[in-house]
Every structure is written in structure tokens, then in C-alpha cells.
């Protein structure tokens, strides 16, 4: 069976491997395709696609790189994530929208760095950019920086005490609505998919209401296969997709060493996403 992974992050957001390294790893894992779905950016897609083309002749089979993105949105005060699969990473209007997201994120990062410095940490926006060149900085980068510089004992401590929701150095992001997230993906010719719904801790009726609303905006799929799902959760996501006539997708949500237990293509070990799911979408 040909295996794929439709949810993968590089160091262009909060993963730790370069896009080119992800292509190499995908070959090692025996994948036929993977989607690069960095947070709010498609800046790593070109490198991944070029690497796959360069390696194609030397490998026993071609590697298909799917240009993707993961857009954060806010639904009734709760953050949700929308995957965009097979987006046009050169669509001018789409890139302008992402540039707006980037500016908002940069402004927030500036203020968070100032808050952390005011709490006695040796940190600045410039030091973060030097430590993670070219990355779209997220709170994960702040936490990793603090740990790497022995300011905290662990990444989880940074979140639990300082930069998690409700903590003294946390700042909320500018809210992007689900409709805006889905519209931007559709604008770029992509396929919008609701990522890892069980993580939102919604009651079944609430989750169905969310999906129904997202469908009205153009949602096309649900991530029904995922690294941390129980059998019951996967069955529930498949049923939800069937009820609303949506595509089923699946992915590991691989982040490299930032999520060391999750491997590309296999998740926690038992993940298997068949190529046929991608064929239906494309």
C-alpha cells in the first residue's frame, strides 16, 4: 500500500527540519507523497518541490510534494486550525494575505519578547531571529529559546509559567475568522480541511455545529486519521466526514525534535494514511 502524510511542518514554522531534509526523510520512510503544511506560510514549499525533483532520478520512485499550509483561526474564542492542501504557493493575493498575517505575528512577537525581558529573561526579537533564521516565529520558538539558554528547564515549563494562555507573558493573536481562513485557501486553489478536531475538546453537538458552519464557508475535508487519535476518535471523525460529505485526510503533524515521539509518516508508530485519499482530493 502506498503511504502518504498530509500534515508536516518544517523549520519555516515550528518544525526543526529544513524542507529539503523532509523530502529526504519522506524517502527514508517510504512515503509516496507528503504535504508541507507550515503555520501561516508557504515559504518552504519551493525548496521541498525543487529537492524532490532533483532527487527523483536517483530514487526508485517519484516523491510528490503537496504545497500546503495550516492557518490558525478563532471560533467562539477557541483556536482552530484549517489545513490547505494543494494551494498555489505563488498566488499573489494569497501571499499578500499571508504577509498580513506575518506582520501581525511579528508585532505580537516583539511585544512578547519585551514582556519576557521585563520578567528578567535574556531574550529579544533579534536574538530569536538569530537562533531561528528564516523561521516564522511562534511561541514554540520562544519556549525552545528559553530552554536552550537554560532560562527554563523544559519547553513545557515555558508554556506553563510564562507564555501559555493566561500566563504573564502571553498575548493573544489577532483573531482570524474561520471564514477568512477558508476563503484564503480557496482563493489559492487549495482544499480546506479541518485539522485534528478532537483537540478542540468540543461536545459532539458543538463539533457538528462547527463543521456545519465551516462547510457553509467551503470546507472540503476533515483530518480523520491522526497520530494521537484513539480508535473511537478516528471512527467519530470518519462518521462526521460521511455525514457532511467531506474528504477524509490524515497526517502525522510531524515537527521533528519539537515533537520527538511523532515520526513522519507513522506518527506514534501505527499511523497509515493511504495514497487513495490524496487521489480523491486531487
Backbone as numpy.savetxt, mean C-alpha at the origin, in Angstrom:
# Nx Ny Nz CAx CAy CAz Cx Cy Cz
0.30 -24.17 -10.79 -0.54 -22.98 -10.79 0.34 -21.73 -10.79
0.05 -20.79 -11.68 0.78 -19.53 -11.73 0.32 -18.64 -10.59
1.29 -18.11 -9.83 1.00 -17.34 -8.62 1.38 -15.87 -8.82
0.59 -14.98 -8.21 0.83 -13.54 -8.31 0.73 -12.90 -6.93
1.04 -11.62 -6.86 0.91 -10.84 -5.63 0.50 -9.43 -6.03
-0.70 -9.03 -5.66 -1.24 -7.75 -6.11 -1.21 -6.66 -5.02
-0.29 -6.80 -4.06 -0.19 -5.79 -3.01 1.23 -5.81 -2.45
2.10 -4.96 -3.02 3.53 -4.97 -2.68 4.03 -3.53 -2.56
4.88 -3.28 -1.57 5.42 -1.93 -1.34 6.93 -1.90 -1.51
7.44 -0.81 -2.04 8.88 -0.61 -2.21 9.34 0.52 -1.29
10.63 0.86 -1.41 11.15 1.97 -0.60 10.72 3.33 -1.13
9.89 3.34 -2.16 9.31 4.62 -2.60 8.15 5.02 -1.69
7.69 4.10 -0.83 6.80 4.49 0.27 7.37 3.87 1.55
6.68 2.91 2.17 7.17 2.42 3.45 7.70 0.99 3.41
8.07 0.51 2.20 8.79 -0.74 2.09 10.28 -0.50 2.23
11.07 -1.57 2.20 12.52 -1.41 2.39 13.33 -1.83 1.16
12.71 -2.45 0.16 13.43 -2.87 -1.03 13.16 -1.92 -2.20
14.17 -1.75 -3.03 13.99 -0.95 -4.23 13.05 -1.70 -5.19
12.38 -0.97 -6.09 11.53 -1.64 -7.08 12.27 -2.71 -7.88
13.52 -2.43 -8.25 14.31 -3.43 -8.99 14.55 -4.67 -8.16
14.77 -4.50 -6.87 14.98 -5.65 -5.98 13.70 -6.47 -5.83
12.55 -5.80 -5.89 11.28 -6.52 -5.82 11.11 -7.42 -7.04
11.52 -6.94 -8.20 11.43 -7.76 -9.41 12.30 -9.01 -9.26
13.52 -8.84 -8.79 14.41 -9.97 -8.55 13.79 -10.96 -7.56
13.22 -10.42 -6.48 12.61 -11.27 -5.47 11.39 -12.00 -6.02
10.62 -11.32 -6.85 9.44 -11.95 -7.45 9.85 -13.16 -8.27
10.96 -13.04 -9.01 11.47 -14.19 -9.76 11.89 -15.31 -8.81
12.58 -14.94 -7.73 13.02 -15.94 -6.76 11.83 -16.70 -6.16
10.74 -15.97 -5.95 9.55 -16.58 -5.35 8.70 -17.33 -6.38
9.09 -17.24 -7.64 8.35 -17.95 -8.68 7.05 -17.29 -9.08
6.97 -15.98 -8.89 5.74 -15.26 -9.23 5.67 -14.99 -10.73
4.47 -14.98 -11.26 4.25 -14.63 -12.66 3.95 -13.15 -12.83
3.51 -12.50 -11.76 3.19 -11.07 -11.81 3.11 -10.53 -10.40
3.36 -9.23 -10.27 3.08 -8.56 -9.00 2.71 -7.11 -9.29
1.93 -6.54 -8.38 1.54 -5.14 -8.50 2.32 -4.32 -7.49
2.98 -3.28 -7.96 3.67 -2.35 -7.07 2.65 -1.31 -6.62
2.30 -1.34 -5.34 1.20 -0.51 -4.83 1.69 0.37 -3.69
2.63 1.25 -3.98 3.14 2.14 -2.95 2.07 3.15 -2.53
2.24 3.66 -1.31 1.26 4.60 -0.76 1.32 5.95 -1.48
0.23 6.29 -2.14 0.03 7.63 -2.70 1.10 8.04 -3.72
1.78 7.07 -4.33 2.79 7.41 -5.34 2.95 6.27 -6.33
3.31 6.64 -7.56 3.65 5.64 -8.59 5.10 5.84 -9.04
5.89 6.51 -8.22 7.25 6.89 -8.63 8.17 5.69 -8.81
7.85 4.55 -8.24 8.71 3.39 -8.38 8.37 2.48 -9.53
7.26 2.75 -10.20 6.78 1.84 -11.24 7.74 1.74 -12.41
8.26 2.87 -12.86 9.13 2.86 -14.05 10.35 1.98 -13.82
10.97 2.09 -12.66 12.15 1.27 -12.36 11.80 -0.22 -12.37
10.65 -0.57 -11.78 10.24 -1.98 -11.74 9.98 -2.53 -13.13
9.27 -1.75 -13.95 8.95 -2.19 -15.31 10.21 -2.35 -16.15
11.12 -1.39 -16.05 12.37 -1.46 -16.82 13.21 -2.65 -16.39
13.24 -2.92 -15.10 14.02 -4.06 -14.60 13.44 -5.37 -15.12
12.11 -5.49 -15.09 11.47 -6.71 -15.58 11.76 -6.93 -17.06
11.74 -5.87 -17.84 12.04 -5.99 -19.28 13.50 -6.37 -19.51
14.38 -5.80 -18.69 15.81 -6.08 -18.84 16.13 -7.54 -18.50
15.43 -8.08 -17.51 15.71 -9.43 -17.05 14.98 -10.50 -17.85
14.02 -10.09 -18.64 13.11 -11.05 -19.29 13.86 -12.10 -20.11
14.87 -11.69 -20.86 15.57 -12.64 -21.72 16.41 -13.63 -20.92
16.86 -13.21 -19.74 17.72 -14.08 -18.94 16.93 -15.02 -18.03
15.65 -14.83 -17.93 14.83 -15.63 -17.03 14.01 -16.64 -17.83
13.57 -17.70 -17.15 12.84 -18.76 -17.88 11.42 -18.37 -18.29
10.90 -17.28 -17.75 9.55 -16.84 -18.11 9.46 -15.33 -17.86
8.56 -14.63 -18.55 8.43 -13.18 -18.36 7.76 -12.84 -17.03
8.19 -11.71 -16.46 7.60 -11.21 -15.21 6.72 -10.00 -15.55
5.46 -10.06 -15.19 4.53 -8.96 -15.46 4.46 -8.05 -14.24
4.84 -6.80 -14.43 4.74 -5.79 -13.37 3.48 -4.97 -13.61
2.59 -4.96 -12.63 1.34 -4.21 -12.73 1.53 -2.85 -12.04
1.42 -1.74 -12.78 1.51 -0.43 -12.14 0.33 -0.22 -11.19
0.64 0.09 -9.94 -0.44 0.24 -8.97 -0.15 1.32 -7.95
-1.09 1.44 -7.02 -0.98 2.46 -5.97 -1.90 2.04 -4.83
-1.64 2.55 -3.64 -2.55 2.39 -2.51 -2.85 3.79 -1.96
-4.09 4.21 -2.10 -4.49 5.56 -1.70 -5.23 5.49 -0.37
-4.81 6.31 0.57 -5.47 6.39 1.87 -6.64 7.37 1.79
-7.76 6.96 2.36 -8.95 7.83 2.40 -9.58 7.72 3.78
-10.51 8.60 4.07 -11.17 8.60 5.37 -12.67 8.41 5.17
-13.21 7.41 5.87 -14.63 7.08 5.81 -15.21 7.13 7.22
-16.06 8.11 7.48 -16.68 8.28 8.80 -15.64 8.27 9.92
-14.57 9.03 9.70 -13.53 9.16 10.71 -12.54 8.01 10.77
-12.69 7.02 9.89 -11.84 5.83 9.91 -11.02 5.78 8.63
-9.72 5.54 8.74 -8.87 5.46 7.55 -9.10 4.14 6.83
-9.31 4.22 5.54 -9.42 3.03 4.70 -8.46 3.18 3.53
-8.14 2.06 2.89 -7.18 2.09 1.80 -7.80 1.54 0.53
-7.57 2.24 -0.56 -8.06 1.83 -1.87 -6.87 1.52 -2.76
-6.79 0.28 -3.22 -5.76 -0.09 -4.18 -6.20 0.32 -5.58
-5.25 0.76 -6.38 -5.51 1.02 -7.80 -4.62 0.10 -8.62
-5.20 -0.80 -9.37 -4.42 -1.76 -10.15 -4.42 -1.38 -11.62
-3.25 -1.50 -12.23 -3.05 -1.20 -13.65 -3.38 0.25 -13.99
-2.89 1.15 -13.15 -3.06 2.58 -13.42 -2.05 3.03 -14.47
-2.38 4.11 -15.13 -1.45 4.75 -16.07 -0.55 5.66 -15.25
0.69 5.22 -15.02 1.58 5.97 -14.13 2.15 7.22 -14.79
1.70 7.51 -16.03 2.14 8.74 -16.70 0.98 9.69 -16.98
-0.19 9.37 -16.48 -1.35 10.23 -16.68 -1.11 11.57 -15.98
-1.12 12.64 -16.76 -0.73 13.95 -16.23 -1.64 14.42 -15.09
-2.94 14.31 -15.27 -3.86 14.78 -14.24 -3.72 13.95 -12.97
-3.56 12.64 -13.14 -3.36 11.75 -12.00 -2.11 12.14 -11.22
-1.03 12.42 -11.94 0.22 12.80 -11.28 0.07 14.15 -10.56
-0.73 15.04 -11.11 -0.98 16.32 -10.44 -1.72 16.11 -9.12
-2.68 15.19 -9.14 -3.42 14.88 -7.91 -2.47 14.30 -6.87
-1.62 13.37 -7.29 -0.67 12.75 -6.36 0.32 13.77 -5.83
0.68 14.74 -6.66 1.59 15.80 -6.21 0.93 16.62 -5.10
-0.39 16.81 -5.22 -1.12 17.51 -4.16 -1.10 16.71 -2.87
-1.29 15.39 -2.98 -1.20 14.53 -1.80 0.19 14.65 -1.16
1.21 14.68 -2.03 2.59 14.74 -1.54 2.86 16.03 -0.77
2.33 17.14 -1.29 2.53 18.42 -0.60 1.89 18.40 0.78
0.65 17.88 0.85 -0.02 17.78 2.15 0.78 16.90 3.10
1.31 15.77 2.58 2.09 14.87 3.41 3.38 15.54 3.90
4.03 16.28 3.00 5.28 16.97 3.37 5.04 18.01 4.45
3.94 18.75 4.33 3.62 19.75 5.35 3.39 19.08 6.71
2.69 17.95 6.68 2.43 17.20 7.92 3.74 16.67 8.50
4.61 16.14 7.65 5.88 15.61 8.13 6.74 16.69 8.75
6.73 17.88 8.15 7.48 19.00 8.72 7.01 19.27 10.16
5.70 19.31 10.34 5.15 19.64 11.67 5.38 18.51 12.66
5.31 17.26 12.20 5.56 16.13 13.10 7.01 16.10 13.55
7.93 16.40 12.62 9.35 16.44 12.98 9.60 17.53 14.02
8.94 18.67 13.85 9.09 19.77 14.81 8.53 19.37 16.18
7.40 18.67 16.20 6.83 18.20 17.47 7.76 17.22 18.17
8.32 16.29 17.42 9.23 15.31 18.02 10.49 15.99 18.55
10.99 16.96 17.80 12.17 17.70 18.26 11.86 18.46 19.55
10.65 19.01 19.62 10.24 19.73 20.83 10.12 18.80 22.03
9.92 17.50 21.76 9.85 16.51 22.84 11.22 15.90 23.14
12.26 16.50 22.58 13.61 16.09 22.95 14.29 15.12 22.03
13.67 14.76 20.90 14.29 13.81 19.98 15.19 14.53 18.99
16.31 13.89 18.66 17.25 14.44 17.69 16.79 14.04 16.29
15.83 14.80 15.77 15.21 14.46 14.48 14.83 15.73 13.75
14.88 15.68 12.45 14.43 16.78 11.61 13.99 16.21 10.27
13.26 17.00 9.51 12.82 16.57 8.18 14.03 16.29 7.30
15.08 17.11 7.43 16.28 16.93 6.60 16.98 15.61 6.94
17.05 15.28 8.22 17.69 14.02 8.62 16.89 12.82 8.15
15.57 12.93 8.16 14.72 11.85 7.65 14.95 11.64 6.16
14.99 12.73 5.42 15.19 12.63 3.97 16.57 12.06 3.64
17.55 12.37 4.45 18.89 11.82 4.25 18.91 10.31 4.55
18.15 9.91 5.56 18.11 8.50 5.94 17.31 7.66 4.96
16.29 8.26 4.34 15.41 7.53 3.41 15.29 8.30 2.09
16.39 8.36 1.33 16.38 9.17 0.10 15.36 8.67 -0.92
14.56 9.61 -1.44 13.60 9.29 -2.49 12.31 8.69 -2.02
12.19 8.40 -0.73 10.97 7.75 -0.23 9.87 8.78 0.02
8.62 8.32 -0.13 7.48 9.11 0.32 7.38 8.87 1.82
7.77 9.85 2.62 7.90 9.64 4.05 6.54 9.43 4.72
6.48 8.42 5.57 5.29 8.09 6.34 5.67 8.01 7.81
4.67 7.78 8.66 4.98 7.61 10.09 5.89 6.41 10.32
5.81 5.41 9.42 6.69 4.25 9.55 8.15 4.66 9.45
8.44 5.64 8.59 9.81 6.14 8.48 10.24 6.87 9.74
9.33 7.66 10.32 9.65 8.32 11.58 10.00 7.28 12.64
9.17 6.25 12.74 9.39 5.22 13.76 10.70 4.48 13.53
10.98 4.16 12.26 12.22 3.45 11.94 13.44 4.32 12.25
13.34 5.61 11.95 14.44 6.54 12.24 14.71 6.58 13.74
13.66 6.72 14.53 13.83 6.79 15.99 14.46 5.52 16.54
14.04 4.37 16.02 14.62 3.11 16.47 16.08 2.99 16.04
16.36 3.30 14.77 17.73 3.17 14.24 18.71 4.09 14.96
18.19 5.19 15.52 19.05 6.14 16.22 18.93 6.01 17.74
18.40 4.85 18.16 18.33 4.50 19.59 17.54 5.51 20.43
16.59 6.19 19.78 15.72 7.11 20.50 14.56 6.35 21.17
14.21 5.21 20.59 13.22 4.30 21.18 13.75 2.88 21.01
13.18 1.94 21.75 13.66 0.56 21.68 13.06 -0.21 20.51
11.91 0.23 20.03 11.25 -0.50 18.95 10.36 0.43 18.14
10.02 -0.02 16.93 9.09 0.73 16.09 7.74 0.86 16.78
7.30 -0.23 17.41 5.99 -0.19 18.09 5.98 0.82 19.24
7.11 0.98 19.92 7.17 1.97 21.00 6.99 3.38 20.45
7.58 3.65 19.28 7.43 4.97 18.67 5.98 5.27 18.39
5.26 4.28 17.87 3.84 4.48 17.59 3.03 4.58 18.88
3.29 3.66 19.81 2.46 3.59 21.03 2.60 4.81 21.91
3.79 5.42 21.91 4.04 6.52 22.84 4.03 7.91 22.20
4.37 7.96 20.89 4.63 9.28 20.32 3.85 9.62 19.05
3.78 8.71 18.08 3.22 9.10 16.79 1.96 8.34 16.40
1.47 7.48 17.29 0.20 6.82 17.03 -0.97 7.77 17.25
-2.13 7.37 16.79 -3.33 8.20 16.95 -3.55 8.52 18.43
-3.71 9.81 18.73 -3.94 10.24 20.11 -2.68 10.51 20.90
-1.50 10.23 20.33 -0.23 10.45 21.02 0.23 11.90 20.83
1.16 12.36 21.66 1.50 13.79 21.66 2.10 14.34 20.37
2.70 13.48 19.54 3.33 13.98 18.31 2.57 13.53 17.06
1.35 13.04 17.25 0.54 12.62 16.11 -0.20 13.80 15.52
-0.24 13.84 14.20 -1.05 14.83 13.49 -1.89 14.10 12.45
-3.18 14.38 12.39 -4.02 13.73 11.38 -3.69 14.21 9.98
-3.87 13.32 9.01 -3.67 13.71 7.61 -4.88 14.48 7.10
-4.65 15.29 6.07 -5.78 15.92 5.39 -6.66 14.81 4.84
-7.92 14.91 5.09 -8.83 13.84 4.71 -9.09 13.81 3.21
-8.82 12.67 2.60 -9.20 12.39 1.22 -10.42 11.49 1.29
-11.47 11.85 0.60 -12.69 11.05 0.66 -12.54 9.79 -0.20
-13.28 8.73 0.12 -13.25 7.54 -0.73 -13.62 7.85 -2.17
-14.56 8.76 -2.37 -14.95 9.12 -3.73 -13.77 9.74 -4.48
-13.01 10.62 -3.81 -11.85 11.24 -4.44 -10.79 10.19 -4.78
-10.57 9.26 -3.85 -9.56 8.22 -4.08 -9.93 7.35 -5.28
-11.17 6.91 -5.32 -11.63 6.05 -6.42 -11.64 6.81 -7.74
-12.09 8.05 -7.70 -12.14 8.85 -8.93 -10.76 9.06 -9.52
-9.77 9.27 -8.66 -8.41 9.48 -9.16 -7.86 8.22 -9.82
-8.18 7.07 -9.26 -7.73 5.80 -9.84 -8.42 5.55 -11.18
-9.71 5.81 -11.24 -10.44 5.64 -12.49 -9.93 6.61 -13.56
-9.59 7.82 -13.13 -9.05 8.82 -14.05 -7.80 8.29 -14.74
-7.00 7.51 -14.00 -5.76 6.96 -14.53 -5.98 5.61 -15.20
-7.23 5.24 -15.46 -7.53 3.99 -16.15 -7.34 2.76 -15.30
-7.26 2.94 -13.97 -7.02 1.82 -13.07 -8.29 1.17 -12.56
-8.10 0.10 -11.80 -9.20 -0.66 -11.24 -9.17 -0.50 -9.71
-10.16 0.20 -9.12 -10.15 0.44 -7.68 -10.60 -0.79 -6.90
-9.83 -1.11 -5.85 -10.07 -2.30 -5.03 -10.00 -1.90 -3.56
-10.96 -2.34 -2.76 -10.92 -2.07 -1.32 -9.90 -3.02 -0.68
-8.86 -2.44 -0.07 -7.80 -3.23 0.53 -8.19 -3.73 1.92
-7.79 -4.95 2.23 -7.91 -5.60 3.55 -9.07 -5.10 4.43
-10.32 -5.30 4.01 -11.47 -4.79 4.78 -11.54 -5.24 6.24
-11.13 -6.47 6.62 -11.23 -6.85 8.03 -10.42 -5.96 8.97
-9.41 -5.28 8.44 -8.60 -4.42 9.30 -9.36 -3.21 9.82
-10.49 -2.89 9.20 -11.22 -1.70 9.61 -12.14 -1.95 10.79
-12.23 -3.22 11.21 -12.99 -3.59 12.43 -14.43 -3.08 12.38
-15.06 -3.22 11.23 -16.45 -2.83 11.07 -17.38 -4.02 11.27
-18.56 -3.76 11.79 -19.57 -4.80 11.84 -19.98 -5.15 10.42
-20.53 -6.35 10.24 -20.87 -6.79 8.89 -21.80 -5.81 8.19
-22.79 -5.31 8.91 -23.72 -4.36 8.30 -23.01 -3.06 7.92
-22.06 -2.63 8.76 -21.30 -1.41 8.48 -20.39 -1.60 7.27
-19.76 -2.80 7.19 -18.88 -3.08 6.07 -19.67 -3.14 4.76
-20.84 -3.74 4.81 -21.67 -3.78 3.60 -22.10 -2.38 3.18
-22.40 -1.53 4.16 -22.77 -0.15 3.84 -21.60 0.58 3.19
-20.38 0.34 3.71 -19.19 0.94 3.12 -19.02 0.48 1.68
-19.09 -0.82 1.45 -18.88 -1.35 0.11 -19.95 -0.84 -0.84
-21.18 -0.79 -0.38 -22.27 -0.29 -1.22 -22.00 1.15 -1.65
-21.53 1.98 -0.71 -21.21 3.37 -1.04 -20.04 3.44 -2.02
-19.00 2.62 -1.79 -17.83 2.64 -2.67 -18.19 2.17 -4.07
-19.08 1.19 -4.16 -19.53 0.72 -5.48 -20.19 1.85 -6.25
-20.93 2.70 -5.54 -21.59 3.82 -6.21 -20.58 4.81 -6.79
-19.35 4.80 -6.25 -18.29 5.68 -6.76 -17.47 5.01 -7.86
-17.63 3.69 -8.01 -16.88 2.99 -9.05 -15.97 1.89 -8.57
-16.09 1.47 -7.31 -15.28 0.35 -6.81 -15.50 -0.88 -7.67
-14.40 -1.59 -7.98 -14.49 -2.76 -8.85 -14.10 -4.06 -8.17
-13.39 -3.98 -7.04 -12.90 -5.22 -6.45 -12.73 -5.15 -4.95
-12.52 -6.33 -4.35 -12.25 -6.47 -2.92 -11.03 -7.38 -2.75
-10.14 -6.99 -1.87 -8.99 -7.83 -1.56 -9.46 -8.97 -0.66
-9.78 -10.09 -1.28 -10.39 -11.21 -0.57 -9.36 -12.23 -0.09
-8.12 -12.14 -0.59 -7.05 -13.04 -0.18 -5.92 -12.17 0.35
-5.48 -12.44 1.58 -4.55 -11.52 2.24 -3.75 -12.29 3.30
-2.56 -11.80 3.56 -1.62 -12.51 4.43 -2.18 -12.92 5.78
-2.92 -12.03 6.42 -3.32 -12.28 7.81 -4.76 -12.74 7.97
-5.48 -13.00 6.88 -6.87 -13.42 7.01 -6.98 -14.82 7.61
-8.00 -14.99 8.43 -8.40 -16.33 8.82 -9.26 -16.92 7.70
-9.51 -18.21 7.75 -10.37 -18.83 6.74 -11.75 -18.18 6.74
-12.24 -17.85 7.93 -13.55 -17.22 8.05 -13.55 -15.84 7.41
-12.49 -15.07 7.62 -12.41 -13.73 7.04 -12.34 -13.80 5.51
-11.55 -14.72 4.99 -11.45 -14.84 3.54 -12.79 -15.25 2.94
-13.45 -16.19 3.60 -14.77 -16.61 3.12 -15.74 -15.44 3.12
-15.68 -14.62 4.17 -16.56 -13.46 4.26 -16.29 -12.44 3.17
-15.01 -12.24 2.83 -14.66 -11.28 1.78 -15.08 -11.80 0.41
-14.96 -13.10 0.20 -15.41 -13.69 -1.06 -16.93 -13.54 -1.21
-17.63 -13.77 -0.11 -19.10 -13.63 -0.14 -19.50 -12.18 -0.43
-18.75 -11.26 0.17 -19.04 -9.83 -0.03 -18.81 -9.44 -1.49
-17.71 -9.93 -2.06 -17.43 -9.65 -3.46 -18.53 -10.21 -4.36
-18.98 -11.41 -4.05 -20.04 -12.03 -4.85 -21.34 -11.24 -4.75
-21.66 -10.79 -3.54 -22.91 -10.05 -3.32 -22.96 -8.77 -4.14
-21.80 -8.10 -4.26 -21.76 -6.80 -4.95 -21.17 -6.91 -6.36
-20.97 -8.14 -6.83 -20.48 -8.38 -8.20 -19.13 -7.71 -8.44
-18.20 -7.93 -7.51 -16.88 -7.31 -7.57 -15.80 -8.34 -7.87
-14.69 -7.87 -8.44 -13.52 -8.71 -8.64 -12.96 -9.14 -7.28
-12.34 -10.30 -7.24 -11.56 -10.74 -6.10 -10.09 -10.52 -6.43
-9.37 -9.88 -5.51 -7.92 -9.76 -5.66 -7.26 -10.30 -4.39
-5.94 -10.38 -4.44 -5.22 -10.87 -3.27 -3.78 -10.41 -3.28
-3.22 -10.24 -2.09 -1.83 -9.81 -2.01 -1.26 -9.99 -0.62
0.05 -9.93 -0.55 0.75 -10.14 0.71 0.81 -8.89 1.57
0.80 -7.71 0.95 1.09 -6.43 1.62 2.54 -6.46 2.12
3.42 -6.89 1.23 4.84 -7.03 1.54 5.49 -5.66 1.72
6.27 -5.52 2.82 6.99 -4.28 3.11 8.48 -4.52 3.35
8.99 -5.69 3.05 10.38 -5.98 3.37 10.58 -6.11 4.86
11.69 -5.60 5.37 12.02 -5.76 6.79 11.12 -4.94 7.71
10.30 -4.04 7.15 9.36 -3.32 8.01 8.22 -4.22 8.48
7.97 -5.31 7.75 7.03 -6.35 8.19 7.73 -7.69 7.96
8.69 -8.04 8.82 9.60 -9.15 8.54 8.94 -10.52 8.44
7.78 -10.70 9.02 7.12 -12.01 8.98 6.37 -12.25 7.67
6.13 -11.19 6.92 5.34 -11.31 5.70 6.26 -11.35 4.49
6.16 -12.43 3.72 7.01 -12.62 2.55 6.23 -12.30 1.27
6.95 -11.82 0.28 6.33 -11.54 -1.01 5.80 -12.83 -1.63
4.56 -12.79 -2.06 3.97 -13.94 -2.74 3.34 -14.97 -1.83
3.90 -15.16 -0.62 3.39 -16.21 0.27 2.87 -15.68 1.60
3.03 -14.38 1.85 2.52 -13.81 3.09 3.16 -14.44 4.31
2.34 -15.00 5.17 2.83 -15.69 6.37 3.17 -17.15 6.08
3.11 -17.52 4.82 3.50 -18.87 4.42 2.46 -19.60 3.59
1.19 -19.29 3.83 0.15 -20.03 3.15 -0.59 -19.28 2.06
-0.14 -18.06 1.75 -0.84 -17.24 0.75 -0.62 -17.79 -0.66
-1.69 -17.90 -1.42 -1.61 -18.30 -2.82 -2.66 -17.50 -3.60
-2.21 -16.63 -4.47 -3.13 -15.82 -5.28 -2.98 -16.28 -6.73
-4.00 -16.90 -7.30 -3.87 -17.44 -8.66 -3.88 -16.37 -9.74
-3.13 -16.61 -10.80 -3.00 -15.69 -11.92 -4.34 -15.40 -12.57
-5.26 -16.36 -12.48 -6.57 -16.21 -13.13 -7.31 -14.97 -12.63
-7.08 -14.58 -11.38 -7.74 -13.39 -10.84 -7.29 -12.14 -11.60
-6.02 -12.08 -11.90 -5.50 -10.93 -12.66 -6.04 -10.92 -14.08
-6.16 -12.09 -14.68 -6.69 -12.18 -16.04 -8.09 -11.61 -16.10
-8.90 -11.87 -15.09 -10.28 -11.37 -15.07 -10.30 -9.84 -15.01
-9.36 -9.28 -14.25 -9.32 -7.82 -14.09 -8.82 -7.15 -15.36
-7.78 -7.73 -15.96 -7.17 -7.08 -17.13 -7.86 -7.42 -18.43
